[in-house]
Amino acid sequence: LVPLVDLLKTEQNPPVRDAVASALGAFDGAILVKQAPLKDLALNGSDEQKRAVVAIFKKAGTEPGVRFLVEHFVHKGDVAVRRETASALKKHKKLAIKPLVEFFRKSGSRPDIQVDIIKYVGISGEAKTGGAFLVALLEFKDVQNTVLQAVRKLDRPAVPALIEKGIAGGAQRTRMWAAWLLRGITNQTISSSNGAEWGKWWQLNKKAVEAEEAKWDKADEACDWLVDDLDWSEYDDNVVGYYGYGYWYWPWRYQSSRGRLRGAGSMQNFRIQG
């Protein structure tokens, strides 16, 4: 372990550096987080070295390893570092959501970091805890556009959180946005205040949604949980500006963000099809 960590700091040949990172990724993440040279590279290394560190913990996983990624790489590094970080968190989404939410709460004086965390939650696809976390933020105007996009990226698996935390348990603005999201994601026209009807829709469609989510997860695994430029640019669209139409109307026809093909050059994205 120690010679490999030391080699990662000095190796300049990209293929060799990648091989070293892959070898280190076979170790337990709880052991890796204790290696001072990895911490130093995460804080002070070049962007290439930082991507190698991300690759290590993406492969190693474990709760300590994922927490290391959140604490050292969220809102840091160049575009490629952030893409790889998002990809690693997406791979380990069930482990990543807790440290992401905790980091959000610790970053009260840094709204830029908080907005970035919202984006990572949406990209991760973790809809249970992540959905509840996002819906609770719909009440805050400053982040509404980003939150709406993040929930949209979670897609139909976020329906339970929208019903329980939005329609049933939210304040007025939260209920309004939750109903709008529900109508768009499900393509239904159920009354915005009728939580029972929304619950009935979920019970009737739960298995189909879970099967669809499993299909998306399998596709993500097949492409090594690729996160592309579109995952970030989707957040730039002004969703709030289209609420005045009273329905799920954006300048494109709704299509699952998670269901599209991955890759910056893909023509199978919802904005081009709209």
One Martini backbone bead per residue (centre of mass of N, CA, C, O) as a GRO file, in nm:
protein
  274
    1LEU     BB    1   0.060   0.060  -0.025
    2VAL     BB    2   0.283   0.275   0.022
    3PRO     BB    3   0.430   0.256  -0.256
    4LEU     BB    4   0.179   0.331  -0.423
    5VAL     BB    5   0.125   0.608  -0.302
    6ASP     BB    6   0.403   0.726  -0.371
    7LEU     BB    7   0.381   0.679  -0.681
    8LEU     BB    8   0.138   0.870  -0.732
    9LYS     BB    9   0.310   1.136  -0.673
   10THR     BB   10   0.540   1.076  -0.921
   11GLU     BB   11   0.377   0.989  -1.152
   12GLN     BB   12   0.352   1.090  -1.515
   13ASN     BB   13   0.227   0.846  -1.647
   14PRO     BB   14  -0.093   0.791  -1.715
   15PRO     BB   15  -0.120   0.476  -1.736
   16VAL     BB   16   0.035   0.420  -1.475
   17ARG     BB   17  -0.141   0.590  -1.287
   18ASP     BB   18  -0.399   0.426  -1.341
   19ALA     BB   19  -0.286   0.156  -1.236
   20VAL     BB   20  -0.234   0.251  -0.950
   21ALA     BB   21  -0.527   0.334  -0.885
   22SER     BB   22  -0.647   0.052  -0.930
   23ALA     BB   23  -0.483  -0.091  -0.711
   24LEU     BB   24  -0.581   0.090  -0.473
   25GLY     BB   25  -0.893   0.022  -0.514
   26ALA     BB   26  -0.857  -0.274  -0.371
   27PHE     BB   27  -0.872  -0.138  -0.120
   28ASP     BB   28  -0.978  -0.026   0.167
   29GLY     BB   29  -1.127   0.272   0.227
   30ALA     BB   30  -1.061   0.294   0.538
   31ILE     BB   31  -0.751   0.287   0.480
   32LEU     BB   32  -0.708   0.511   0.265
   33VAL     BB   33  -0.799   0.768   0.437
   34LYS     BB   34  -0.517   0.742   0.617
   35GLN     BB   35  -0.350   0.849   0.378
   36ALA     BB   36  -0.170   1.129   0.355
   37PRO     BB   37  -0.098   1.150   0.047
   38LEU     BB   38  -0.396   1.153  -0.049
   39LYS     BB   39  -0.474   1.413   0.093
   40ASP     BB   40  -0.263   1.590  -0.047
   41LEU     BB   41  -0.365   1.542  -0.336
   42ALA     BB   42  -0.658   1.644  -0.289
   43LEU     BB   43  -0.550   1.940  -0.212
   44ASN     BB   44  -0.251   1.978  -0.403
   45GLY     BB   45  -0.287   1.853  -0.658
   46SER     BB   46  -0.336   1.785  -0.954
   47ASP     BB   47  -0.593   1.718  -1.157
   48GLU     BB   48  -0.484   1.441  -1.236
   49GLN     BB   49  -0.442   1.341  -0.944
   50LYS     BB   50  -0.733   1.381  -0.850
   51ARG     BB   51  -0.859   1.179  -1.047
   52ALA     BB   52  -0.706   0.938  -0.929
   53VAL     BB   53  -0.832   0.954  -0.647
   54VAL     BB   54  -1.121   0.919  -0.736
   55ALA     BB   55  -1.079   0.639  -0.867
   56ILE     BB   56  -1.011   0.491  -0.610
   57PHE     BB   57  -1.292   0.548  -0.456
   58LYS     BB   58  -1.474   0.439  -0.673
   59LYS     BB   59  -1.368   0.145  -0.636
   60ALA     BB   60  -1.366   0.108  -0.320
   61GLY     BB   61  -1.553   0.270  -0.154
   62THR     BB   62  -1.725   0.306   0.107
   63GLU     BB   63  -1.803   0.529   0.344
   64PRO     BB   64  -1.524   0.667   0.387
   65GLY     BB   65  -1.463   0.706   0.083
   66VAL     BB   66  -1.711   0.882   0.010
   67ARG     BB   67  -1.658   1.102   0.219
   68PHE     BB   68  -1.392   1.191   0.098
   69LEU     BB   69  -1.509   1.295  -0.167
   70VAL     BB   70  -1.696   1.511  -0.051
   71GLU     BB   71  -1.480   1.674   0.124
   72HIS     BB   72  -1.258   1.710  -0.135
   73PHE     BB   73  -1.453   1.758  -0.427
   74VAL     BB   74  -1.670   1.940  -0.374
   75HIS     BB   75  -1.630   2.226  -0.551
   76LYS     BB   76  -1.368   2.097  -0.699
   77GLY     BB   77  -1.188   2.151  -0.956
   78ASP     BB   78  -1.222   2.061  -1.254
   79VAL     BB   79  -1.442   1.940  -1.471
   80ALA     BB   80  -1.331   1.648  -1.464
   81VAL     BB   81  -1.335   1.613  -1.158
   82ARG     BB   82  -1.642   1.658  -1.123
   83ARG     BB   83  -1.736   1.429  -1.303
   84GLU     BB   84  -1.592   1.199  -1.146
   85THR     BB   85  -1.725   1.253  -0.878
   86ALA     BB   86  -2.017   1.212  -0.973
   87SER     BB   87  -1.972   0.921  -1.068
   88ALA     BB   88  -1.891   0.803  -0.791
   89LEU     BB   89  -2.154   0.890  -0.642
   90LYS     BB   90  -2.341   0.733  -0.829
   91LYS     BB   91  -2.233   0.449  -0.768
   92HIS     BB   92  -2.260   0.540  -0.435
   93LYS     BB   93  -2.545   0.669  -0.356
   94LYS     BB   94  -2.624   0.535  -0.077
   95LEU     BB   95  -2.357   0.655   0.061
   96ALA     BB   96  -2.358   0.969  -0.036
   97ILE     BB   97  -2.610   1.118   0.081
   98LYS     BB   98  -2.531   1.175   0.374
   99PRO     BB   99  -2.268   1.351   0.332
  100LEU     BB  100  -2.409   1.560   0.155
  101VAL     BB  101  -2.614   1.663   0.364
  102GLU     BB  102  -2.407   1.735   0.583
  103PHE     BB  103  -2.245   1.937   0.411
  104PHE     BB  104  -2.475   2.130   0.364
  105ARG     BB  105  -2.516   2.207   0.672
  106LYS     BB  106  -2.211   2.314   0.705
  107SER     BB  107  -2.262   2.535   0.444
  108GLY     BB  108  -2.424   2.806   0.527
  109SER     BB  109  -2.193   3.027   0.416
  110ARG     BB  110  -2.210   2.844   0.124
  111PRO     BB  111  -2.415   2.858  -0.140
  112ASP     BB  112  -2.235   2.736  -0.365
  113ILE     BB  113  -2.205   2.458  -0.232
  114GLN     BB  114  -2.506   2.391  -0.199
  115VAL     BB  115  -2.576   2.393  -0.500
  116ASP     BB  116  -2.378   2.168  -0.575
  117ILE     BB  117  -2.509   1.949  -0.402
  118ILE     BB  118  -2.778   1.945  -0.545
  119LYS     BB  119  -2.659   1.846  -0.812
  120TYR     BB  120  -2.539   1.579  -0.708
  121VAL     BB  121  -2.806   1.455  -0.616
  122GLY     BB  122  -2.942   1.449  -0.894
  123ILE     BB  123  -2.719   1.280  -1.040
  124SER     BB  124  -2.718   1.023  -0.857
  125GLY     BB  125  -3.037   0.905  -0.815
  126GLU     BB  126  -3.119   0.941  -0.515
  127ALA     BB  127  -3.468   0.923  -0.407
  128LYS     BB  128  -3.522   0.895  -0.109
  129THR     BB  129  -3.342   1.092   0.055
  130GLY     BB  130  -3.295   1.297  -0.176
  131GLY     BB  131  -3.591   1.373  -0.223
  132ALA     BB  132  -3.651   1.486   0.061
  133PHE     BB  133  -3.429   1.700   0.058
  134LEU     BB  134  -3.530   1.861  -0.193
  135VAL     BB  135  -3.825   1.923  -0.119
  136ALA     BB  136  -3.744   2.100   0.135
  137LEU     BB  137  -3.619   2.332  -0.077
  138LEU     BB  138  -3.874   2.459  -0.232
  139GLU     BB  139  -3.914   2.715  -0.033
  140PHE     BB  140  -3.648   2.832  -0.172
  141LYS     BB  141  -3.589   3.066  -0.408
  142ASP     BB  142  -3.273   3.060  -0.466
  143VAL     BB  143  -3.304   2.720  -0.543
  144GLN     BB  144  -3.545   2.627  -0.720
  145ASN     BB  145  -3.432   2.564  -1.000
  146THR     BB  146  -3.227   2.348  -0.909
  147VAL     BB  147  -3.427   2.162  -0.761
  148LEU     BB  148  -3.616   2.099  -0.995
  149GLN     BB  149  -3.399   1.964  -1.167
  150ALA     BB  150  -3.312   1.748  -0.962
  151VAL     BB  151  -3.586   1.604  -0.944
  152ARG     BB  152  -3.612   1.544  -1.244
  153LYS     BB  153  -3.357   1.356  -1.241
  154LEU     BB  154  -3.486   1.140  -1.055
  155ASP     BB  155  -3.776   1.116  -1.113
  156ARG     BB  156  -4.020   0.885  -1.038
  157PRO     BB  157  -3.876   0.791  -0.765
  158ALA     BB  158  -3.975   1.082  -0.628
  159VAL     BB  159  -4.281   1.060  -0.567
  160PRO     BB  160  -4.302   0.995  -0.260
  161ALA     BB  161  -4.166   1.263  -0.167
  162LEU     BB  162  -4.374   1.453  -0.303
  163ILE     BB  163  -4.612   1.351  -0.137
  164GLU     BB  164  -4.507   1.355   0.166
  165LYS     BB  165  -4.329   1.640   0.157
  166GLY     BB  166  -4.531   1.806  -0.021
  167ILE     BB  167  -4.843   1.759  -0.023
  168ALA     BB  168  -4.864   1.670   0.291
  169GLY     BB  169  -4.590   1.839   0.438
  170GLY     BB  170  -4.601   2.117   0.303
  171ALA     BB  171  -4.586   2.414   0.212
  172GLN     BB  172  -4.724   2.606  -0.019
  173ARG     BB  173  -4.487   2.616  -0.224
  174THR     BB  174  -4.420   2.316  -0.213
  175ARG     BB  175  -4.695   2.211  -0.313
  176MET     BB  176  -4.688   2.348  -0.586
  177TRP     BB  177  -4.424   2.218  -0.697
  178ALA     BB  178  -4.495   1.924  -0.647
  179ALA     BB  179  -4.741   1.915  -0.835
  180TRP     BB  180  -4.590   1.996  -1.092
  181LEU     BB  181  -4.392   1.760  -1.091
  182LEU     BB  182  -4.598   1.530  -1.089
  183ARG     BB  183  -4.739   1.596  -1.355
  184GLY     BB  184  -4.484   1.574  -1.531
  185ILE     BB  185  -4.366   1.291  -1.453
  186THR     BB  186  -4.664   1.135  -1.493
  187ASN     BB  187  -4.885   1.267  -1.685
  188GLN     BB  188  -5.089   1.404  -1.488
  189THR     BB  189  -5.420   1.566  -1.354
  190ILE     BB  190  -5.415   1.581  -1.064
  191SER     BB  191  -5.491   1.720  -0.796
  192SER     BB  192  -5.276   1.900  -0.599
  193SER     BB  193  -5.437   1.815  -0.309
  194ASN     BB  194  -5.449   1.493  -0.383
  195GLY     BB  195  -5.289   1.257  -0.209
  196ALA     BB  196  -5.456   0.999  -0.253
  197GLU     BB  197  -5.431   0.987  -0.563
  198TRP     BB  198  -5.127   0.981  -0.573
  199GLY     BB  199  -5.101   0.721  -0.406
  200LYS     BB  200  -5.252   0.545  -0.610
  201TRP     BB  201  -5.060   0.581  -0.843
  202TRP     BB  202  -4.815   0.453  -0.703
  203GLN     BB  203  -4.934   0.170  -0.647
  204LEU     BB  204  -4.986   0.112  -0.957
  205ASN     BB  205  -4.661   0.206  -1.046
  206LYS     BB  206  -4.423   0.101  -0.875
  207LYS     BB  207  -4.309  -0.146  -1.033
  208ALA     BB  208  -4.249   0.007  -1.296
  209VAL     BB  209  -4.052   0.211  -1.173
  210GLU     BB  210  -3.850   0.006  -1.053
  211ALA     BB  211  -3.782  -0.124  -1.327
  212GLU     BB  212  -3.675   0.132  -1.458
  213GLU     BB  213  -3.452   0.192  -1.254
  214ALA     BB  214  -3.297  -0.072  -1.298
  215LYS     BB  215  -3.233  -0.009  -1.593
  216TRP     BB  216  -3.071   0.247  -1.544
  217ASP     BB  217  -2.855   0.123  -1.359
  218LYS     BB  218  -2.749  -0.075  -1.570
  219ALA     BB  219  -2.664   0.140  -1.776
  220ASP     BB  220  -2.467   0.287  -1.590
  221GLU     BB  221  -2.279   0.046  -1.542
  222ALA     BB  222  -2.201  -0.002  -1.847
  223CYS     BB  223  -2.071   0.317  -1.837
  224ASP     BB  224  -1.945   0.380  -1.555
  225TRP     BB  225  -2.119   0.621  -1.458
  226LEU     BB  226  -2.160   0.843  -1.655
  227VAL     BB  227  -2.072   1.193  -1.669
  228ASP     BB  228  -2.187   1.471  -1.838
  229ASP     BB  229  -2.241   1.787  -1.954
  230LEU     BB  230  -2.555   1.768  -1.941
  231ASP     BB  231  -2.583   1.729  -1.635
  232TRP     BB  232  -2.511   2.037  -1.594
  233SER     BB  233  -2.674   2.208  -1.815
  234GLU     BB  234  -2.963   2.149  -1.712
  235TYR     BB  235  -2.945   2.368  -1.476
  236ASP     BB  236  -2.969   2.635  -1.670
  237ASP     BB  237  -3.258   2.612  -1.695
  238ASN     BB  238  -3.568   2.796  -1.681
  239VAL     BB  239  -3.819   2.669  -1.502
  240VAL     BB  240  -3.976   2.891  -1.349
  241GLY     BB  241  -4.064   3.049  -1.616
  242TYR     BB  242  -4.293   2.801  -1.686
  243TYR     BB  243  -4.523   2.805  -1.468
  244GLY     BB  244  -4.742   2.998  -1.603
  245TYR     BB  245  -4.879   2.754  -1.770
  246GLY     BB  246  -4.983   2.533  -1.539
  247TYR     BB  247  -4.771   2.324  -1.643
  248TRP     BB  248  -4.564   2.091  -1.797
  249TYR     BB  249  -4.377   2.350  -1.943
  250TRP     BB  250  -4.135   2.322  -2.171
  251PRO     BB  251  -3.925   2.359  -2.456
  252TRP     BB  252  -3.993   2.049  -2.411
  253ARG     BB  253  -4.049   1.735  -2.410
  254TYR     BB  254  -4.086   1.503  -2.193
  255GLN     BB  255  -3.783   1.337  -2.073
  256SER     BB  256  -3.578   1.130  -1.945
  257SER     BB  257  -3.269   1.182  -1.814
  258ARG     BB  258  -3.192   0.885  -1.726
  259GLY     BB  259  -3.280   0.752  -2.017
  260ARG     BB  260  -3.054   0.859  -2.156
  261LEU     BB  261  -2.783   0.881  -2.324
  262ARG     BB  262  -2.455   0.877  -2.279
  263GLY     BB  263  -2.287   1.162  -2.368
  264ALA     BB  264  -2.192   1.455  -2.520
  265GLY     BB  265  -2.270   1.340  -2.832
  266SER     BB  266  -2.555   1.286  -2.782
  267MET     BB  267  -2.887   1.286  -2.945
  268GLN     BB  268  -3.045   1.156  -2.678
  269ASN     BB  269  -3.181   1.438  -2.588
  270PHE     BB  270  -3.442   1.632  -2.478
  271ARG     BB  271  -3.363   1.909  -2.610
  272ILE     BB  272  -3.335   1.816  -2.907
  273GLN     BB  273  -3.626   1.681  -2.931
  274GLY     BB  274  -3.819   1.941  -2.865
   0.00000   0.00000   0.00000
